[in-house]
Every structure is written in C-alpha cells, then in structure tokens.
C-alpha cells in the first residue's frame, strides 16, 4: 500500500476508540480513496478527503454504540407477563407443561437475545445464500424425516420442534441479504425475490404450516416493497412496478387457493355449534366475560376450572390465561406494552441508516408485529384459531428463542446504526 495512504488511514483510526471497527473503516476508506484516485491521482484523492483527525472524530462519534433502552424495557416487561402465565400454569395439569423446561428455554432465549444484541449483524449479509440453503434444507428434512402429528410434520432436535420457526428466521435474514445485493438490478431482481418468497411459502404449505406460509409472504412483501419505495433497485418504469405488485398479489392468491379448504373450515367452525367445533370459541368468550378487573376470574361462573375447559391455554390462548388468572387490568396493561413495542419498532426503523440493517430491521419488525397482532386477535375471538404463538408469552421453546433472537437483532441494528462510508458520502 502507498505510504501516504497508510499514514492517512493511521491518523483516521487514531481518533476512533473502538479498535474492533478499525479494519472495516480502513477497508471502506481505502476503497473510496482508490476509486477517486483512478480519476484524480492518489495524492489529490487523499487531499480531497480532508483532515484525517476530523474524519476520525466524526467516525468515532458515528461508531459509538447506541441502546434503545425503552425497547429493551418493553421486551423484558412483556416477557415478565409471560413468566406470570407460566407460574400460574404450573398449578394446572402437569401434562400441559414442564416448568423446569420453561425455565431452561427462557434462559436460552435471553442468552440468545444478548448474543444477538452484541453480535455484528452486518456479518450476516455475506451469509445470505448459506442461510437460505439451510432454511430450505431444514424444511426438506422435516418433510422427509419429520414425524406426523395432527396432520402436520414435525422435526425434533434435542427434544424441540425446530423446523418452522427456525426456518422462517433463517429465510428472512437471508432475504434481507439478497435484497441488499440486488441494488440497482432493476425489475427482474424484484421478480426473483418474490419468486423465492413464494417457493418458501409453498414449502411451508407442503408440511403443512399454513400460518408460516402467510407470515413468509407478508414479511417478504414488506421488505421488498420497502426496498422499492427507497429506489433500491434503481429506476423502474411504472408498468413494470405494477407488474411486480401484480405478481405479488398473484402469489398471495395462489397461496390462498392452496389453503382455501383449511381456511374456509376454520371460519366455518368459528362461532359455530358450541356442542361441536365452536366449543372452544364459546369457552374463550365465557372466560373473558367472567374475568374481573383485578384477580382471578370466577370459575363458578364458567362451570369448570380453566385448565379443564379451555385447551391450548398456555400456547394459542396464553393471553386468555393471563386475563383469567390476573384480571383485565394486567391484560390491558399487556396490550398497552405490546402496542408501545410495535409503535417503537415502526418509529425506530425510519432512523436506520445502513441499508442492509434497514431491510433486516423491517423483516424482524414485521414478523414480530404480525405474530402479536394475529395471536391477540385470536385470543380476543376476533379471528378463528390458528397455530400462532404470542411472542415471549406462549409456551414453546423454539418460538420463544427465535423471537428473542429477532429482538436481539433489532437492538443490534440500532446499536450499530450508521451508514457505510459510501452510503454517507
């Protein structure tokens, strides 16, 4: 390397306290200077950069870690509500849950959360293809080696059902990387990304995991359309853009058709005969109505204890259990916490400067928000039952850990919220 360039980079890095970012900054600045040197010559390119000490001071401030303490607090409070549900449920039929197992996966979940928070998320960008292949392999392994239970295939690893939650996480992280790498590649890049999302949705359907197929398409659409709005793919003529949106709608329509019979059946059972398929919805209404403002609901008003009358009370109906066990005051407080978390994520994503971090943040934010919205609507009897967990609350190791990883990644993106030198220039 030219001595003058080395001296310049050394002086810049002297002013930057975080030594772990020195290599990355040197590579970015060197690339930028050499690019300019092709036109102006190396000496003039270095001079045009300005005072290296001033650049280093600005980059030191830019690289100072940031923490969204409010988002962190909201995650802990919501997880605390989940812990209350599990403590209460520990008194139910012992076959419903294993409290020691809950403590174990909660501990693993928080370890994953902190690990993701302090992890340099930008390293995942280069792993987009391996992550995508891993997600596809996991779903394929579930299809081939998984066992069939209640019409669905499950893959067990270390005693945990891992396939859908982990595969969806891997795919969305990979998708953010693919979107970032598609910068300036135009209309056909959009089509390829939508096609890839459709393929993964179809893989989920074959297992069948209808809910995860829908989550995949909605989260993917959010990321891709956000990139379109930012002009990430370059200038695209309106007819081509409308064609891309049309392909997204057609893909969603195909998934709806493929899921048509099961979805129609769920809506047919919803609010149906209380002596048959509509029984569970009837009991949800009764428990929500019998719940007091403070304290446990009156079981005598329902006729049976909650663990004898409501199935899935620590998984699909965890919020109903929270309200029935502790009262509507805590239930309303929980809804406020969730609403604040969603609003906080939406407001924060607009501040993200790094393009890859921006798309990763949107993917994680969309997935967490959709889970909260769908689960709470189901718990309030505003949607028919579907296999979707309430993040940080429902009993389920894989889902708990994956959602903790997602929130850790969100905080990691915010912690290193800066544009690359080229993006800032």
Sine and cosine of phi, psi and omega as CSV:
sin_phi,cos_phi,sin_psi,cos_psi,sin_omega,cos_omega
0.00,0.00,0.57,-0.82,0.01,-1.00
-0.87,0.48,0.68,-0.73,-0.07,-1.00
-0.87,0.50,-0.63,0.78,-0.02,-1.00
-0.90,0.43,-0.64,0.77,0.03,-1.00
-0.92,0.39,-0.68,0.74,0.02,-1.00
-0.87,0.49,-0.69,0.73,0.01,-1.00
-0.88,0.47,-0.69,0.72,0.01,-1.00
-0.86,0.50,-0.75,0.67,-0.03,-1.00
-0.91,0.42,-0.61,0.80,0.04,-1.00
-0.89,0.46,-0.69,0.73,-0.01,-1.00
-0.92,0.39,-0.59,0.81,0.07,-1.00
-0.89,0.45,-0.74,0.67,-0.09,-1.00
-0.94,0.34,-0.41,0.91,0.03,-1.00
-0.87,0.49,-0.50,0.87,-0.05,-1.00
-1.00,0.00,-0.03,1.00,-0.04,-1.00
-0.97,-0.26,0.88,-0.47,-0.08,-1.00
-0.94,0.35,-0.60,0.80,-0.07,-1.00
-0.99,0.17,0.98,-0.20,-0.05,-1.00
-0.91,0.41,-0.44,0.90,-0.05,-1.00
-0.91,0.41,-0.33,0.95,-0.01,-1.00
-0.99,-0.16,-0.02,1.00,-0.06,-1.00
-0.86,0.51,-0.72,0.70,-0.03,-1.00
-0.87,0.49,-0.72,0.70,0.00,-1.00
-0.88,0.48,-0.69,0.72,-0.03,-1.00
-0.92,0.39,-0.67,0.74,0.03,-1.00
-0.86,0.51,-0.68,0.73,-0.01,-1.00
-0.90,0.43,-0.68,0.73,0.00,-1.00
-0.90,0.43,-0.74,0.67,-0.03,-1.00
-0.92,0.40,-0.67,0.75,0.01,-1.00
-0.87,0.49,-0.71,0.71,0.02,-1.00
-0.88,0.48,-0.67,0.74,-0.02,-1.00
-0.91,0.41,-0.69,0.73,-0.03,-1.00
-0.92,0.39,-0.71,0.70,-0.01,-1.00
-0.90,0.44,-0.53,0.85,0.05,-1.00
-0.91,0.42,-0.68,0.73,0.03,-1.00
-0.94,0.33,-0.51,0.86,-0.05,-1.00
-0.92,0.40,-0.40,0.91,0.02,-1.00
-0.89,0.45,-0.46,0.89,0.01,-1.00
-1.00,-0.09,-0.77,0.64,-0.21,-0.98
-0.98,-0.21,-0.15,0.99,-0.12,-0.99
1.00,-0.02,0.46,-0.89,-0.13,-0.99
-0.91,0.42,-0.70,0.72,-0.06,-1.00
-0.89,0.46,-0.71,0.70,0.01,-1.00
-0.93,0.38,-0.58,0.81,0.01,-1.00
-0.90,0.45,-0.65,0.76,0.01,-1.00
-0.93,0.37,-0.68,0.73,0.01,-1.00
-0.88,0.48,-0.62,0.79,-0.04,-1.00
-0.92,0.38,-0.29,0.96,0.00,-1.00
-0.95,0.31,-0.45,0.89,0.00,-1.00
0.99,-0.15,-0.27,-0.96,-0.06,-1.00
-0.95,0.30,0.86,-0.50,-0.03,-1.00
-0.89,0.45,-0.55,0.84,0.01,-1.00
-0.91,0.41,-0.65,0.76,0.02,-1.00
-0.92,0.39,-0.64,0.77,0.05,-1.00
-0.89,0.46,-0.69,0.72,0.00,-1.00
-0.89,0.45,-0.65,0.76,0.02,-1.00
-0.89,0.45,-0.66,0.75,0.02,-1.00
-0.91,0.41,-0.66,0.75,0.00,-1.00
-0.94,0.33,-0.53,0.85,0.07,-1.00
-0.88,0.47,-0.70,0.71,0.03,-1.00
-0.91,0.41,-0.63,0.78,-0.03,-1.00
-0.92,0.39,-0.55,0.83,-0.07,-1.00
-1.00,-0.03,0.01,1.00,0.03,-1.00
-0.91,0.41,0.83,-0.56,-0.06,-1.00
-0.86,0.52,0.62,-0.79,0.02,-1.00
-0.87,-0.50,0.54,-0.84,0.03,-1.00
-0.77,-0.63,0.77,-0.64,0.10,-0.99
-1.00,0.03,1.00,0.04,-0.09,-1.00
-0.90,0.44,-0.54,0.84,-0.02,-1.00
-0.93,0.38,-0.69,0.72,0.05,-1.00
-0.89,0.45,-0.66,0.75,0.02,-1.00
-0.87,0.50,-0.71,0.71,0.01,-1.00
-0.88,0.47,-0.68,0.74,-0.01,-1.00
-0.89,0.46,-0.67,0.75,0.03,-1.00
-0.88,0.48,-0.70,0.71,-0.02,-1.00
-0.91,0.42,-0.65,0.76,0.00,-1.00
-0.92,0.40,-0.66,0.75,0.03,-1.00
-0.91,0.41,-0.68,0.74,0.06,-1.00
-0.90,0.44,-0.55,0.84,0.06,-1.00
-0.90,0.44,-0.63,0.78,0.08,-1.00
-0.89,0.46,-0.63,0.78,0.06,-1.00
-0.88,0.47,-0.64,0.77,0.02,-1.00
-0.90,0.44,-0.61,0.79,0.05,-1.00
-0.88,0.47,-0.66,0.75,0.03,-1.00
-0.88,0.48,-0.67,0.74,-0.02,-1.00
-0.94,0.35,-0.62,0.79,0.05,-1.00
-0.89,0.46,-0.69,0.72,0.04,-1.00
-0.91,0.43,-0.66,0.75,-0.06,-1.00
-0.95,0.31,-0.29,0.96,0.03,-1.00
-0.90,0.44,-0.32,0.95,0.02,-1.00
-1.00,0.01,-0.09,1.00,0.00,-1.00
-0.99,0.15,-0.12,-0.99,0.05,-1.00
-0.79,0.62,0.82,-0.58,-0.09,-1.00
-0.88,0.47,-0.29,0.96,0.01,-1.00
-0.97,0.24,-0.26,0.97,-0.04,-1.00
-0.96,0.29,-0.60,0.80,-0.08,-1.00
-0.40,-0.92,0.33,-0.95,0.10,-0.99
-0.90,-0.44,0.96,-0.29,-0.11,-0.99
-0.90,0.44,-0.61,0.79,0.04,-1.00
-0.88,0.47,-0.61,0.79,0.03,-1.00
-0.92,0.40,-0.63,0.78,0.04,-1.00
-0.87,0.49,-0.72,0.70,0.01,-1.00
-0.86,0.50,-0.60,0.80,-0.01,-1.00
-0.92,0.39,-0.77,0.64,-0.05,-1.00
-0.96,0.28,-0.40,0.92,0.11,-0.99
-0.92,0.39,-0.66,0.75,0.05,-1.00
-0.89,0.45,-0.70,0.71,0.03,-1.00
-0.89,0.45,-0.65,0.76,0.01,-1.00
-0.87,0.49,-0.70,0.71,0.00,-1.00
-0.94,0.34,-0.56,0.83,0.09,-1.00
-0.89,0.45,-0.68,0.73,0.04,-1.00
-0.89,0.45,-0.62,0.78,0.01,-1.00
-0.87,0.50,-0.78,0.63,-0.03,-1.00
-0.94,0.35,-0.58,0.82,0.03,-1.00
-0.90,0.44,-0.70,0.72,0.02,-1.00
-0.92,0.39,-0.60,0.80,-0.02,-1.00
-0.87,0.49,-0.69,0.73,-0.06,-1.00
-1.00,-0.07,0.00,1.00,0.03,-1.00
-0.98,0.20,0.59,-0.81,0.06,-1.00
-0.98,0.19,0.99,-0.13,-0.12,-0.99
-0.86,0.51,-0.48,0.88,-0.08,-1.00
-0.90,0.44,-0.30,0.95,0.05,-1.00
-0.93,0.37,-0.35,0.94,-0.02,-1.00
-0.95,0.31,-0.36,0.93,-0.06,-1.00
-0.86,0.51,-0.64,0.77,-0.02,-1.00
-0.96,0.27,-0.21,0.98,-0.07,-1.00
-0.98,-0.19,0.27,0.96,-0.08,-1.00
-0.83,0.56,-0.75,0.66,-0.04,-1.00
-0.92,0.40,-0.75,0.66,0.05,-1.00
-0.86,0.52,-0.62,0.78,0.02,-1.00
-0.91,0.41,-0.65,0.76,0.02,-1.00
-0.90,0.43,-0.70,0.71,0.02,-1.00
-0.89,0.45,-0.64,0.77,0.02,-1.00
-0.89,0.45,-0.66,0.75,0.02,-1.00
-0.89,0.45,-0.71,0.71,0.01,-1.00
-0.90,0.43,-0.65,0.76,0.00,-1.00
-0.90,0.43,-0.61,0.79,0.01,-1.00
-0.91,0.42,-0.68,0.74,0.03,-1.00
-0.93,0.36,-0.63,0.78,0.04,-1.00
-0.90,0.43,-0.66,0.75,0.02,-1.00
-0.90,0.44,-0.59,0.81,0.05,-1.00
-0.90,0.44,-0.66,0.75,0.00,-1.00
-0.92,0.40,-0.61,0.80,-0.09,-1.00
-1.00,0.06,-0.73,0.68,-0.14,-0.99
-0.96,-0.27,-0.20,0.98,-0.06,-1.00
-0.93,0.36,0.43,-0.90,0.04,-1.00
-1.00,-0.09,0.48,-0.88,-0.07,-1.00
-1.00,-0.05,0.78,-0.62,0.03,-1.00
-0.54,-0.84,0.83,-0.56,-0.03,-1.00
0.80,0.60,0.62,0.79,0.08,-1.00
0.99,0.12,0.05,1.00,0.00,-1.00
-0.82,-0.58,0.41,-0.91,0.03,-1.00
-0.99,-0.14,0.67,-0.74,-0.01,-1.00
-0.80,-0.60,0.62,-0.79,0.07,-1.00
-0.92,-0.38,0.82,-0.57,-0.03,-1.00
-0.98,-0.21,0.79,-0.62,0.13,-0.99
-0.75,-0.67,0.86,-0.51,-0.02,-1.00
0.82,0.57,0.57,0.82,0.05,-1.00
0.99,0.15,0.17,0.99,-0.03,-1.00
-0.88,-0.47,0.59,-0.81,0.17,-0.99
-0.99,0.17,0.92,-0.39,-0.17,-0.99
-0.93,-0.38,-0.42,0.91,-0.28,-0.96
-0.83,0.56,-0.89,0.46,-0.18,-0.98
-0.91,0.42,-0.72,0.69,-0.06,-1.00
-0.91,0.41,-0.74,0.68,-0.03,-1.00
-0.93,0.38,-0.67,0.75,0.00,-1.00
-0.89,0.46,-0.66,0.75,0.01,-1.00
-0.91,0.41,-0.67,0.75,0.05,-1.00
-0.87,0.50,-0.76,0.65,-0.02,-1.00
-0.87,0.49,-0.67,0.74,-0.04,-1.00
-0.91,0.41,-0.69,0.72,-0.06,-1.00
-0.93,0.37,-0.58,0.81,0.09,-1.00
-0.90,0.43,-0.65,0.76,0.04,-1.00
-0.90,0.43,-0.67,0.75,-0.02,-1.00
-0.87,0.50,-0.68,0.73,0.03,-1.00
-0.85,0.52,-0.63,0.78,0.05,-1.00
-0.92,0.39,-0.66,0.75,0.02,-1.00
-0.90,0.43,-0.64,0.77,0.03,-1.00
-0.89,0.45,-0.71,0.71,0.01,-1.00
-0.87,0.49,-0.64,0.76,-0.02,-1.00
-0.97,0.25,-0.18,0.98,-0.02,-1.00
-1.00,-0.06,0.24,0.97,-0.04,-1.00
-0.85,0.53,0.80,-0.60,0.05,-1.00
0.96,0.27,0.17,0.99,-0.08,-1.00
-1.00,-0.08,0.07,1.00,0.21,-0.98
0.98,0.22,-0.30,-0.96,-0.14,-0.99
-0.86,0.51,-0.68,0.73,-0.10,-0.99
-0.92,0.38,-0.44,0.90,0.09,-1.00
-0.91,0.42,-0.63,0.78,0.04,-1.00
-0.89,0.45,-0.71,0.70,-0.01,-1.00
-0.87,0.49,-0.69,0.72,0.00,-1.00
-0.88,0.47,-0.66,0.76,-0.02,-1.00
-0.92,0.40,-0.67,0.74,0.06,-1.00
-0.90,0.43,-0.63,0.77,0.00,-1.00
-0.90,0.44,-0.67,0.75,0.03,-1.00
-0.88,0.47,-0.67,0.74,0.03,-1.00
-0.90,0.44,-0.64,0.77,0.01,-1.00
-0.90,0.43,-0.63,0.78,0.02,-1.00
-0.88,0.47,-0.71,0.71,0.01,-1.00
-0.92,0.39,-0.59,0.80,0.08,-1.00
-0.87,0.49,-0.67,0.74,0.02,-1.00
-0.91,0.42,-0.59,0.81,0.06,-1.00
-0.88,0.47,-0.65,0.76,0.05,-1.00
-0.91,0.42,-0.62,0.78,-0.02,-1.00
-0.90,0.44,-0.59,0.81,-0.06,-1.00
-0.93,0.38,-0.27,0.96,-0.11,-0.99
-0.99,0.16,-0.52,0.85,-0.22,0.98
-0.99,-0.17,0.71,-0.70,0.09,-1.00
-0.85,-0.53,0.99,0.11,-0.09,-1.00
-0.88,0.48,-0.68,0.73,-0.04,-1.00
-0.87,0.49,-0.68,0.74,-0.02,-1.00
-0.94,0.34,-0.50,0.86,0.08,-1.00
-0.90,0.45,-0.68,0.73,0.01,-1.00
-0.93,0.38,-0.69,0.72,0.03,-1.00
-0.86,0.51,-0.64,0.77,0.01,-1.00
-0.87,0.48,-0.75,0.66,-0.04,-1.00
-0.92,0.40,-0.67,0.74,-0.04,-1.00
-0.93,0.36,-0.70,0.71,0.01,-1.00
-0.92,0.39,-0.64,0.77,0.03,-1.00
-0.90,0.44,-0.70,0.72,0.01,-1.00
-0.88,0.48,-0.63,0.78,0.01,-1.00
-0.88,0.47,-0.69,0.72,-0.02,-1.00
-0.92,0.39,-0.74,0.67,-0.08,-1.00
-0.92,0.40,-0.69,0.72,-0.02,-1.00
-0.93,0.37,-0.53,0.85,0.09,-1.00
-0.90,0.44,-0.63,0.78,0.03,-1.00
-0.92,0.39,-0.64,0.77,0.05,-1.00
-0.88,0.48,-0.71,0.71,-0.03,-1.00
-0.88,0.48,-0.57,0.82,0.00,-1.00
-0.99,0.17,-0.05,1.00,-0.04,-1.00
0.95,0.30,0.43,0.90,-0.09,-1.00
-0.90,0.44,-0.56,0.83,-0.06,-1.00
-1.00,0.04,0.06,1.00,-0.04,-1.00
0.99,-0.11,-0.06,-1.00,0.02,-1.00
-0.96,0.28,0.84,-0.55,-0.02,-1.00
-0.85,-0.53,0.78,-0.63,0.01,-1.00
-0.90,0.43,0.57,-0.82,-0.08,-1.00
-0.83,0.56,-0.68,0.73,0.01,-1.00
-0.85,0.52,-0.62,0.79,0.02,-1.00
-0.94,0.35,-0.61,0.79,0.03,-1.00
-0.90,0.43,-0.68,0.73,0.04,-1.00
-0.89,0.45,-0.56,0.83,0.04,-1.00
-0.91,0.41,-0.64,0.77,0.03,-1.00
-0.90,0.43,-0.69,0.72,0.05,-1.00
-0.90,0.44,-0.60,0.80,0.04,-1.00
-0.90,0.44,-0.64,0.77,0.02,-1.00
-0.91,0.42,-0.57,0.82,0.05,-1.00
-0.91,0.42,-0.69,0.72,0.01,-1.00
-0.90,0.43,-0.66,0.76,0.02,-1.00
-0.90,0.43,-0.64,0.77,0.04,-1.00
-0.89,0.46,-0.68,0.73,0.06,-1.00
-0.90,0.43,-0.60,0.80,0.04,-1.00
-0.90,0.43,-0.64,0.77,0.02,-1.00
-0.89,0.45,-0.68,0.73,0.03,-1.00
-0.89,0.45,-0.65,0.76,0.03,-1.00
-0.88,0.48,-0.66,0.75,0.03,-1.00
-0.90,0.43,-0.70,0.72,-0.01,-1.00
-0.90,0.43,-0.52,0.86,0.00,-1.00
-1.00,-0.09,0.02,1.00,-0.17,-0.99
-0.77,0.63,-0.77,0.64,-0.09,-1.00
-0.91,0.42,-0.69,0.72,-0.03,-1.00
-0.94,0.35,-0.65,0.76,0.02,-1.00
-0.91,0.41,-0.69,0.72,0.01,-1.00
-0.87,0.49,-0.64,0.77,0.00,-1.00
-0.91,0.42,-0.64,0.77,0.02,-1.00
-0.89,0.45,-0.68,0.74,0.01,-1.00
-0.94,0.34,-0.51,0.86,0.04,-1.00
-0.92,0.38,-0.61,0.79,0.00,-1.00
-0.97,0.24,-0.43,0.90,-0.05,-1.00
-0.87,0.49,0.81,-0.59,-0.01,-1.00
0.88,0.48,0.39,0.92,-0.02,-1.00
-0.99,0.12,-0.40,-0.92,-0.05,-1.00
-0.86,0.52,0.85,-0.52,-0.06,-1.00
-0.94,0.35,-0.22,0.98,0.06,-1.00
-1.00,0.03,-0.07,1.00,-0.01,-1.00
-0.78,-0.63,-0.82,-0.58,-0.09,-1.00
-0.92,0.40,-0.35,0.94,-0.02,-1.00
-1.00,0.07,0.04,1.00,-0.06,-1.00
-0.86,0.50,-0.73,0.69,-0.09,-1.00
-0.89,0.46,-0.61,0.79,0.01,-1.00
-0.94,0.34,-0.58,0.82,0.06,-1.00
-0.89,0.45,-0.67,0.74,-0.01,-1.00
-0.93,0.36,-0.58,0.82,0.07,-1.00
-0.87,0.49,-0.72,0.69,0.04,-1.00
-0.86,0.51,-0.68,0.74,-0.04,-1.00
-0.91,0.41,-0.68,0.73,-0.02,-1.00
-0.94,0.35,-0.62,0.78,0.05,-1.00
-0.91,0.41,-0.61,0.79,0.01,-1.00
-0.94,0.33,-0.58,0.82,-0.04,-1.00
-0.98,0.18,-0.20,0.98,-0.04,-1.00
-0.95,0.32,0.63,-0.78,0.00,-1.00
-1.00,-0.05,0.09,-1.00,0.06,-1.00
-0.93,0.36,-0.67,0.75,0.04,-1.00
-0.78,-0.63,0.61,-0.79,0.08,-1.00
1.00,0.07,0.02,-1.00,-0.07,-1.00
-0.95,0.30,0.49,-0.87,0.04,-1.00
-0.93,0.36,0.38,-0.93,0.03,-1.00
-0.99,0.16,0.97,-0.24,-0.03,-1.00
-0.89,0.46,-0.48,0.88,-0.01,-1.00
-0.89,0.45,-0.51,0.86,0.00,-1.00
-0.94,0.34,-0.40,0.92,0.02,-1.00
-1.00,-0.04,-0.58,0.81,0.01,-1.00
0.94,-0.33,-0.36,0.93,-0.01,-1.00
-0.58,-0.81,0.44,-0.90,0.16,-0.99
-0.88,0.47,0.43,-0.90,-0.10,-1.00
-0.89,0.45,-0.58,0.82,-0.02,-1.00
-0.97,0.26,-0.16,0.99,0.05,-1.00
-0.98,-0.22,-0.14,0.99,-0.10,-0.99
-0.84,-0.54,-0.28,0.96,-0.06,-1.00
-0.79,-0.62,0.92,-0.38,0.05,-1.00
-0.96,0.28,0.29,-0.96,0.06,-1.00
0.83,0.56,0.55,0.84,-0.10,-0.99
-0.96,0.27,-0.23,0.97,0.07,-1.00
-0.94,-0.35,0.06,1.00,0.03,-1.00
-0.87,-0.49,-1.00,0.07,-0.05,-1.00
-0.92,0.38,-0.54,0.84,-0.07,-1.00
-0.92,-0.40,0.65,0.76,-0.01,-1.00
-0.90,0.43,-0.58,0.82,0.00,-1.00
-0.93,0.36,-0.62,0.78,0.06,-1.00
-0.87,0.49,-0.67,0.74,0.03,-1.00
-0.88,0.47,-0.65,0.76,0.03,-1.00
-0.87,0.49,-0.74,0.67,-0.03,-1.00
-0.93,0.38,-0.72,0.70,-0.04,-1.00
-0.92,0.39,-0.47,0.89,-0.05,-1.00
-1.00,0.01,-0.54,0.84,-0.13,-0.99
-0.82,-0.57,-0.14,0.99,0.06,-1.00
0.97,-0.23,0.30,-0.95,-0.03,-1.00
-0.92,0.38,-0.43,0.90,0.01,-1.00
-0.86,0.51,-0.73,0.69,0.04,-1.00
-0.94,0.34,-0.59,0.81,0.03,-1.00
-0.88,0.48,-0.70,0.72,0.01,-1.00
-0.92,0.38,-0.65,0.76,0.05,-1.00
-0.87,0.49,-0.63,0.77,0.03,-1.00
-0.90,0.44,-0.70,0.72,0.02,-1.00
-0.88,0.48,-0.61,0.79,0.04,-1.00
-0.91,0.41,-0.69,0.73,0.01,-1.00
-0.87,0.49,-0.70,0.71,0.01,-1.00
-0.90,0.45,-0.69,0.72,0.00,-1.00
-0.88,0.47,-0.67,0.74,0.02,-1.00
-0.90,0.44,-0.64,0.77,0.01,-1.00
-0.90,0.44,-0.70,0.72,-0.01,-1.00
-0.90,0.44,-0.72,0.70,0.01,-1.00
-0.89,0.46,-0.66,0.75,-0.01,-1.00
-0.88,0.47,-0.68,0.73,0.02,-1.00
-0.89,0.45,-0.68,0.74,-0.03,-1.00
-0.91,0.42,-0.66,0.75,0.01,-1.00
-0.94,0.34,-0.58,0.82,-0.04,-1.00
-0.94,0.33,-0.59,0.81,-0.07,-1.00
-0.88,0.48,-0.47,0.88,0.00,-1.00
-0.95,0.32,-0.28,0.96,-0.02,-1.00
-1.00,-0.05,-0.13,0.99,-0.09,-1.00
-0.96,0.29,0.80,-0.60,-0.09,-1.00
-1.00,-0.07,-0.62,0.79,-0.03,-1.00
-0.96,0.27,0.77,-0.64,-0.12,-0.99
-0.91,0.41,-0.67,0.75,0.02,-1.00
-0.91,0.41,-0.67,0.74,0.06,-1.00
-0.87,0.49,-0.60,0.80,0.01,-1.00
-0.88,0.47,-0.73,0.68,-0.03,-1.00
-0.95,0.32,-0.58,0.81,0.06,-1.00
-0.91,0.41,-0.65,0.76,0.02,-1.00
-0.90,0.44,-0.69,0.72,0.01,-1.00
-0.89,0.46,-0.67,0.74,0.00,-1.00
-0.87,0.49,-0.75,0.66,-0.02,-1.00
-0.92,0.38,-0.70,0.71,0.01,-1.00
-0.87,0.50,-0.70,0.71,-0.01,-1.00
-0.90,0.44,-0.69,0.72,-0.03,-1.00
-0.90,0.44,-0.72,0.70,0.01,-1.00
-0.90,0.43,-0.69,0.72,-0.01,-1.00
-0.89,0.45,-0.70,0.72,0.01,-1.00
-0.88,0.47,-0.64,0.77,0.02,-1.00
-0.90,0.44,-0.72,0.69,0.02,-1.00
-0.87,0.50,-0.76,0.65,-0.07,-1.00
-0.88,0.48,-0.76,0.65,-0.05,-1.00
-0.91,0.42,-0.70,0.71,-0.04,-1.00
-0.90,0.44,-0.68,0.73,-0.02,-1.00
-0.93,0.36,-0.61,0.80,0.07,-1.00
-0.89,0.45,-0.62,0.78,0.06,-1.00
-0.91,0.42,-0.69,0.73,-0.02,-1.00
-0.92,0.40,-0.47,0.88,0.03,-1.00
-1.00,-0.02,0.16,0.99,0.03,-1.00
0.89,0.46,0.52,0.86,0.05,-1.00
-0.99,-0.17,-0.10,0.99,0.11,-0.99
-0.61,-0.79,0.48,-0.88,0.07,-1.00
-0.94,0.35,0.35,-0.94,-0.04,-1.00
-0.86,0.52,0.71,-0.70,0.10,-0.99
-0.58,-0.81,0.46,-0.89,-0.06,-1.00
-0.97,0.23,1.00,0.09,0.06,-1.00
-0.63,-0.78,0.73,-0.68,-0.09,-1.00
-1.00,0.02,0.41,-0.91,0.12,-0.99
-1.00,0.01,0.93,-0.37,-0.11,-0.99
-0.79,0.62,0.71,-0.71,0.05,-1.00
0.93,0.36,0.02,1.00,-0.05,-1.00
-0.85,-0.53,-0.77,0.64,-0.06,-1.00
-0.89,0.45,0.53,-0.85,0.04,-1.00
-0.98,0.21,0.90,-0.44,0.00,-1.00
0.12,-0.99,0.95,-0.30,-0.11,-0.99
-0.83,0.55,-0.79,0.61,-0.11,-0.99
-0.89,0.46,-0.72,0.69,-0.02,-1.00
-0.90,0.44,-0.65,0.76,0.00,-1.00
-0.88,0.48,-0.76,0.66,-0.04,-1.00
-0.92,0.40,-0.66,0.75,-0.01,-1.00
-0.89,0.45,-0.68,0.73,0.01,-1.00
-0.93,0.37,-0.55,0.84,0.11,-0.99
-0.91,0.42,-0.64,0.77,0.07,-1.00
-0.88,0.48,-0.67,0.74,0.01,-1.00
-0.87,0.49,-0.71,0.70,0.00,-1.00
-0.93,0.38,-0.58,0.81,0.08,-1.00
-0.89,0.46,-0.64,0.77,0.04,-1.00
-0.91,0.42,-0.63,0.78,0.05,-1.00
-0.87,0.50,-0.71,0.70,0.00,-1.00
-0.94,0.34,-0.51,0.86,0.06,-1.00
-0.91,0.41,-0.67,0.74,0.04,-1.00
-0.88,0.48,-0.71,0.70,-0.01,-1.00
-0.92,0.39,-0.60,0.80,-0.01,-1.00
-0.87,0.50,-0.59,0.81,-0.01,-1.00
-0.93,-0.37,0.68,0.73,-0.09,-1.00
-0.97,0.24,1.00,-0.01,0.04,-1.00
-0.47,-0.88,0.44,-0.90,0.11,-0.99
-0.99,0.13,0.44,-0.90,0.15,-0.99
-0.92,0.39,0.28,-0.96,-0.04,-1.00
-0.86,0.52,-0.62,0.79,-0.04,-1.00
-0.94,0.35,-0.61,0.79,0.01,-1.00
-0.93,0.36,-0.58,0.82,-0.03,-1.00
-0.97,0.23,-0.43,0.90,-0.09,-1.00
-0.94,0.33,0.00,0.00,0.00,0.00
